[in-house]
Amino acid sequence: MEAKNHRLIFELSKSERERKFKKVLKGVFNLTLELNQPIVFKNDLCIKGNYFIHQYHDGRMYLIEQSQKDSSEIILKKLA
């Protein structure tokens, strides 16, 4: 059996890297959808280190505060 021609990420062209990253991201987004988990990110509203935005696939979006003690979450504001 012949080995695949494997190249390191920095050896790929910009378009090849972009295609690979998009494929990985699509898989992650599909998995979060299957697991009914939010996409978690930060924006300008996240004025503290433990503030995050949770965006659900049905369009709901919340600013949350995550407890540094036990990782519980408090919804601070409904955004959408």
NUMARKE-954179 format. One record per residue: residue number from 1; residue in three letters; chain; x, y, z of N, C-alpha, C, O, CB in turn. Coordinates in steps of 0.2 Angstrom, whole numbers, plus 5000, padded with zeros to 4 digits. Each point is the difference from the previous one (the first is absolute). Glycine has a CB too. Layout:
residues N
> NUM|ALA|A|X|Y|Z|X|Y|Z|X|Y|Z|X|Y|Z|X|Y|Z .
...
END
This chain:
residues 80
> 1|MET|A|5004|4994|5000|4996|5006|5000|5004|5006|5000|5005|5001|5004|4986|4993|5002 .
> 2|GLU|A|5008|5011|4990|5004|5006|4999|4998|5005|5005|4994|5001|5002|5007|4997|4986 .
> 3|ALA|A|5004|5006|5015|4998|5005|5005|4998|5006|4997|5002|5002|4994|5006|4993|5014 .
> 4|LYS|A|4987|5009|4995|4997|5006|4998|5006|5005|5000|5004|5000|5004|4984|4997|5000 .
> 5|ASN|A|5012|5008|4991|5004|5005|5000|4998|5005|5005|4996|5004|4998|5007|4994|4989 .
> 6|HIS|A|5000|5002|5019|4998|5005|5005|5004|5006|5000|5006|4999|5001|4989|4991|5006 .
> 7|ARG|A|5002|5016|4993|5004|5006|5001|4998|5004|5006|4994|5000|5002|5007|5001|4986 .
> 8|LEU|A|5004|5002|5015|4999|5004|5006|4996|5006|4998|5000|5002|4994|5010|4994|5012 .
> 9|ILE|A|4986|5007|4999|4995|5005|4999|5004|5006|4997|4997|5004|4995|4996|4992|5014 .
> 10|PHE|A|5013|5006|4993|5003|5006|4997|5003|4999|4993|5002|5004|4997|5001|4999|5015 .
> 11|GLU|A|4997|4990|4986|5002|4999|4993|4994|5001|4995|5001|4999|4994|5008|4993|5011 .
> 12|LEU|A|4985|5009|4997|4994|5000|4996|5000|5007|4998|5002|5005|5003|4992|4986|5003 .
> 13|SER|A|5002|5010|4988|4999|5007|4997|4994|5003|5005|4997|4996|5004|5007|5001|4984 .
> 14|LYS|A|4995|5009|5011|4995|5003|5004|4993|4997|4998|4996|4999|5005|5011|5012|4995 .
> 15|SER|A|4992|4988|4994|4993|4997|4998|4999|4993|5003|4995|4998|5002|5005|5009|4988 .
> 16|GLU|A|5006|4989|5010|5000|4993|5003|4998|5001|5008|4996|4996|5002|5012|4999|4989 .
> 17|ARG|A|4996|5009|5012|4999|5001|5007|4993|5002|5002|4996|4997|5004|5016|5006|4997 .
> 18|GLU|A|4985|5002|4995|4993|5002|5001|4995|4994|4999|4996|5000|5004|5008|5012|4992 .
> 19|ARG|A|4997|4984|4999|4996|4994|4999|5000|4996|5006|4995|4997|5002|5007|5004|4985 .
> 20|LYS|A|5004|4997|5015|5001|4995|5006|4996|5003|5006|4997|4997|5003|5014|4999|4992 .
> 21|PHE|A|4990|5011|5006|4997|5003|5006|4993|5000|5000|4996|4999|5005|5014|5008|4996 .
> 22|LYS|A|4987|4995|4993|4993|5000|4999|4997|4993|5001|4994|4999|5003|5007|5010|4989 .
> 23|LYS|A|5002|4986|5006|4998|4993|5001|5000|4998|5007|4995|4997|5002|5010|5000|4987 .
> 24|VAL|A|5000|5005|5015|5000|4998|5007|4995|5004|5004|4996|4998|5004|5016|5000|4995 .
> 25|LEU|A|4987|5009|4999|4995|5004|5003|4993|4997|4999|4995|5000|5004|5012|5010|4995 .
> 26|LYS|A|4991|4988|4995|4994|4997|4998|4998|4994|5004|4995|5000|5002|5007|5005|4986 .
> 27|GLY|A|5003|4991|5013|4999|4994|5004|4999|5002|5008|4995|4997|5003|5013|4997|4989 .
> 28|VAL|A|4995|5011|5010|4999|5003|5007|4993|5003|5001|4996|4998|5004|5016|5004|4997 .
> 29|PHE|A|4986|5002|4994|4993|5003|5000|4995|4994|5000|4995|5001|5003|5009|5010|4991 .
> 30|ASN|A|4997|4984|5001|4995|4995|5000|5000|4996|5006|4994|4998|5002|5008|5001|4986 .
> 31|LEU|A|5003|5000|5016|5000|4996|5006|4996|5004|5005|4997|4997|5004|5014|4998|4993 .
> 32|THR|A|4991|5012|5004|4996|5004|5005|4993|5000|4998|4996|5000|5005|5014|5007|4997 .
> 33|LEU|A|4988|4993|4992|4993|4999|4998|4997|4993|5003|4994|5000|5003|5008|5008|4987 .
> 34|GLU|A|5001|4987|5008|4998|4993|5002|4999|5000|5008|4996|4997|5002|5010|4998|4988 .
> 35|LEU|A|4999|5008|5013|5000|5000|5008|4996|5005|5003|4999|5000|5006|5012|4995|4993 .
> 36|ASN|A|4985|5009|4997|4996|5006|5002|5005|5004|5005|4997|5003|5005|4992|4990|4994 .
> 37|GLN|A|5017|5009|4999|5004|5004|5004|5001|5007|4997|4999|5000|4993|5007|4990|5011 .
> 38|PRO|A|4995|5015|4999|5001|5007|4997|5007|5000|4997|5005|4997|5002|4986|5008|5006 .
> 39|ILE|A|5009|5000|4988|5007|5003|4997|5002|5005|5006|4996|5004|5001|5002|4994|4986 .
> 40|VAL|A|5008|5001|5015|5002|5005|5006|5006|5004|4997|5004|4998|4997|4992|4994|5012 .
> 41|PHE|A|5003|5015|4992|5005|5004|4998|5000|5007|5004|4995|5000|5005|5004|4995|4984 .
> 42|LYS|A|5005|5009|5010|5001|5007|5004|4999|5005|4995|5001|5000|4994|5006|4995|5014 .
> 43|ASN|A|4990|5011|4994|5000|5006|4996|5001|5006|5005|5002|4999|5006|4990|4995|4985 .
> 44|ASP|A|5006|5012|5007|5001|5006|5004|4996|5000|5006|5001|5003|5005|5001|5003|4985 .
> 45|LEU|A|4992|4990|5010|4996|5000|5007|5004|4996|5005|4998|5000|5006|4992|5000|4987 .
> 46|CYS|A|5015|4996|5005|5003|4995|5005|5006|5005|5004|5005|4999|4998|4992|4990|4995 .
> 47|ILE|A|5000|5015|5012|5005|5004|5003|5004|4997|5005|5005|5003|5003|4987|5006|4995 .
> 48|LYS|A|5006|4985|5004|5004|4996|5005|5002|4994|4997|4997|4998|4995|4997|5007|5015 .
> 49|GLY|A|5012|4992|4993|5002|4994|4997|4996|4994|5000|5001|4995|4997|5010|5009|5007 .
> 50|ASN|A|4984|4996|5001|4995|4994|5000|4994|5002|4997|4995|4996|5002|5010|5001|5009 .
> 51|TYR|A|4994|5008|4985|4994|5001|4996|5001|4997|4993|5005|5001|4997|4993|5010|5009 .
> 52|PHE|A|4997|4986|4992|5000|4997|4993|4993|5001|4997|4995|5002|5003|5013|4990|5001 .
> 53|ILE|A|4992|5007|4989|4994|5001|4996|4998|4992|4998|5004|4997|4998|4998|5015|4998 .
> 54|HIS|A|4992|4986|5006|4997|4994|4998|4995|5001|4994|4995|5003|5001|5007|4992|5011 .
> 55|GLN|A|5000|5002|4982|4995|5001|4995|4998|4993|4998|5004|4995|4998|5001|5015|4997 .
> 56|TYR|A|4988|4989|5005|4997|4993|4998|4998|5000|4993|4999|5005|4997|4997|4994|5015 .
> 57|HIS|A|5003|4995|4986|4998|4999|4992|4993|5003|4999|4999|5001|4994|5009|4989|5006 .
> 58|ASP|A|4988|5011|5005|4993|5002|4998|5000|5008|5000|4995|5003|5000|5000|4987|5005 .
> 59|GLY|A|5011|5013|4996|5000|5007|5000|5001|5004|5007|5002|5006|5000|4992|4993|4990 .
> 60|ARG|A|5004|4997|5015|5001|5003|5007|5007|5002|5001|5005|4996|4998|4985|4997|5006 .
> 61|MET|A|5011|5012|5000|5007|5002|5001|5000|5004|5007|4996|5004|5002|5007|4997|4986 .
> 62|TYR|A|5002|4997|5016|5000|5002|5007|5007|5003|5002|5005|4997|4998|4986|4995|5005 .
> 63|LEU|A|5010|5013|5001|5006|5002|5004|5000|4996|5006|4995|5001|5004|5006|5011|4991 .
> 64|ILE|A|5004|4984|5006|5000|4996|5007|5006|5001|5004|5005|5003|4997|4988|4988|4997 .
> 65|GLU|A|5006|5008|5012|5006|5000|5005|5001|4993|5002|4996|4997|5003|5002|5016|5000 .
> 66|GLN|A|5008|4985|4996|5002|4993|5003|5004|5001|5007|5005|5004|5000|4995|4991|4988 .
> 67|SER|A|4997|5001|5016|5003|5000|5007|5007|4997|5000|5001|4995|4997|4988|5004|5008 .
> 68|GLN|A|5016|5005|4998|5007|4997|5000|5001|4995|5005|5005|4996|5000|4999|5015|4996 .
> 69|LYS|A|4991|4988|5008|5000|4996|5006|4998|4993|4998|5003|4995|5001|4994|5014|5007 .
> 70|ASP|A|4997|4990|4988|4997|4994|4998|4998|4999|4993|4997|4995|4998|5000|5004|5014 .
> 71|SER|A|5005|5006|4984|4998|5000|4993|4992|5001|4998|4998|4999|4995|5012|4994|5003 .
> 72|SER|A|4986|5008|5008|4993|5001|4998|4999|5007|4996|5005|5004|5000|4992|4990|5011 .
> 73|GLU|A|4998|5007|4986|4999|5005|4996|4994|5004|5002|4994|4998|5002|5011|4996|4989 .
> 74|ILE|A|4995|5013|5008|4995|5005|5002|4998|5004|4994|5005|5003|4997|4998|4997|5015 .
> 75|ILE|A|4991|5000|4985|4998|5004|4995|5000|5007|5002|4996|5002|5004|4998|4989|4990 .
> 76|LEU|A|5010|5013|5003|5000|5007|5002|4995|5004|4996|4997|5005|5002|5015|4994|5001 .
> 77|LYS|A|4988|4999|4990|4996|5004|4995|4998|4996|4994|5004|4997|4998|5001|5014|5006 .
> 78|LYS|A|4988|4989|4994|4998|4997|4994|5002|5005|4995|4998|5006|5000|4993|4987|5005 .
> 79|LEU|A|5013|5005|4990|5002|5004|4994|4995|4999|4994|4999|5005|4996|5013|4995|5008 .
> 80|ALA|A|4986|4994|4995|4995|4999|4994|4996|4994|5002|4996|4998|4995|5012|5006|4997 .
END
